[in-house]
Amino acid sequence: MNRLLTATFFTLVLIRSTAMAENQILDLALPTDNDALFSGGGAAFYQYIERNFKGVKSTPWEGGQYGFVRDPTDTAGGVVYTRFHEGIDIKPLHRDAHGEPLDEIHAIADGKVVHVNSVPGYSNYGKYIVIEHRWGTRPAHRRDGLHRNRTKQGARASPPGIESNA
């Protein structure tokens, strides 16, 4: 069975900015080569999830978004989603013959690697690294335990292949 393998980066940015002025421009790069977010292509940008709701299987891309987008439940007011998704799952552009993603993950800004989790069972996020930027932190998934002390915007933060617990 193919597992969903996606890039997840968290929008839980706890801004610990030390010297960021209100009018300072925050220069960010996308964490993967998938730029469909800018062309209005939600289905092309977000990785779908496998859903089984009331015996009906589906693969909605909306489940890859941030927020209450998981675990639908019927209520008197209609269907509501009861599980909060703490990140976004970015759809890979390239896969190998087995369906494994080949996309690289890049640092979204200059920063320092401050944590590496190389054992998926140790967290709800699978394998990931945390890059601390001067304006906060950004977890990014990667498949190996290798890491660097410092990284630059656009530098590869992951070898080919990215994963999520989606």
Secondary structure, DSSP 8 states (H G I E B T S, - for coil): ------EEEE-------SS--TT-------SSS--GGGGT-HHHHB----EEETTEEE--GGGGSSEEEEEEEEETTEEEEEEEE-EEEE--S-B-TTS-B----B-SSSEEEEEEE--GGGSTT-SEEEEEETTEEEEE--SSS---SEE-TT-B-S-S------
